[in-house]
Amino acid sequence: MNRKVVAFVLLALVIGLVVGYFISVVVPYQSTQKPTISLSTSTVTSGANYTATLTGFPANTEIYGWTVNGEAPSCFVVGTTNANGKLVLEACAPSIPGSWPLIASDSTQTHWAVTCLKVTKP
């Protein structure tokens, strides 16, 4: 009876390893890190330069910027993330003071990051 228990435990272990392996292949690892946009400064004078750092996006992914202050939203390519999912951008603040949303997404629009830049008069 002792051999049957050991054999059953070993069989269960092997089956568990096989099932675990197949699950890891079928359902690949997905990062739970949420994409973010960090600014070198949250308030900038109109026309001044600032740096935006995007992190948490998938590696080597084309990133799109979105404008929502016009009549209709539009998007444009801003760059591609590195192997760590990071992209650093240099930009010039709008000439009109106010709070400006900064929005970024990947091409599938699965991963999004949003922040706000406050622009003041010079």
C-alpha positions in Angstrom: 0.0 0.0 0.0 2.9 2.4 0.7 4.2 1.9 -2.9 0.8 2.8 -4.3 0.7 6.1 -2.4 4.3 7.0 -3.5 3.4 6.1 -7.1 0.2 8.2 -7.0 2.1 11.2 -5.5 4.8 10.9 -8.2 2.2 10.6 -10.9 0.3 13.7 -9.6 3.6 15.6 -9.5 4.4 14.8 -13.1 0.9 15.7 -14.2 1.1 19.0 -12.3 4.4 19.8 -14.0 3.1 19.0 -17.4 -0.1 21.1 -16.9 1.9 24.0 -15.5 4.2 23.9 -18.5 1.4 24.0 -21.0 -0.4 26.8 -19.2 2.8 28.9 -19.3 3.0 28.3 -23.0 -0.6 29.0 -23.8 -1.0 32.0 -21.5 2.2 34.0 -21.7 3.3 36.2 -18.9 1.9 39.7 -19.0 3.3 42.6 -17.1 1.0 44.1 -14.5 3.0 47.4 -14.5 0.7 50.2 -15.4 2.0 52.6 -18.0 2.7 56.1 -16.8 3.9 59.5 -18.0 6.3 61.3 -15.8 7.2 65.0 -16.5 10.4 66.8 -15.7 8.1 69.5 -14.3 4.3 69.6 -14.0 4.2 73.3 -14.6 6.0 75.1 -17.4 5.8 78.5 -19.1 4.4 78.6 -22.6 6.9 77.8 -25.2 9.4 76.3 -22.8 10.9 72.8 -23.2 10.1 69.9 -20.9 10.8 66.2 -20.8 8.2 63.4 -20.7 9.3 59.9 -19.7 6.9 57.1 -20.6 7.3 53.8 -18.6 5.4 50.6 -18.2 4.6 50.0 -21.9 5.5 46.8 -23.6 9.1 46.5 -24.9 9.9 47.7 -28.4 6.4 49.1 -29.0 5.4 52.0 -31.2 3.7 54.7 -29.0 1.1 57.1 -30.2 0.3 60.5 -28.7 -3.2 61.8 -28.6 -4.5 65.4 -28.9 -7.9 66.1 -27.5 -7.9 69.9 -27.4 -8.9 70.4 -31.0 -12.3 69.8 -32.7 -11.7 66.1 -33.1 -9.2 63.9 -31.3 -6.2 62.9 -33.4 -3.2 60.7 -32.9 0.4 60.7 -34.1 3.5 58.5 -33.6 5.8 59.7 -30.9 8.4 57.0 -30.8 9.2 53.4 -29.9 9.9 52.1 -26.4 13.2 50.4 -25.6 13.7 46.9 -24.3 12.4 48.0 -20.9 9.2 49.6 -22.2 10.6 53.1 -21.6 10.5 56.1 -24.0 11.9 59.6 -23.2 10.6 62.6 -25.2 11.6 66.2 -25.3 8.8 68.6 -26.1 7.9 72.3 -26.3 4.9 73.5 -24.2 1.9 75.0 -26.1 1.8 78.7 -26.5 -1.6 79.0 -24.9 -1.7 78.8 -21.1 -3.9 76.2 -19.4 -4.1 72.6 -18.4 -3.1 70.3 -21.2 -3.7 66.6 -21.1 -0.9 64.4 -22.3 -2.1 61.0 -23.5 -0.2 58.0 -24.9 -1.1 54.5 -26.1 0.3 51.6 -27.9 -1.0 50.8 -31.5 -3.6 48.3 -30.3 -4.8 50.9 -27.7 -4.5 48.3 -25.0 -2.0 50.2 -22.8 -2.7 53.9 -22.0 -1.0 56.6 -19.9 -2.4 60.0 -19.1 -1.1 63.0 -17.2 -1.6 66.8 -17.3 0.8 69.6 -18.1 0.0 73.0 -16.6 1.2 75.8 -18.9 1.5 79.4 -17.5 2.2 82.7 -19.1 5.9 83.7 -19.4 
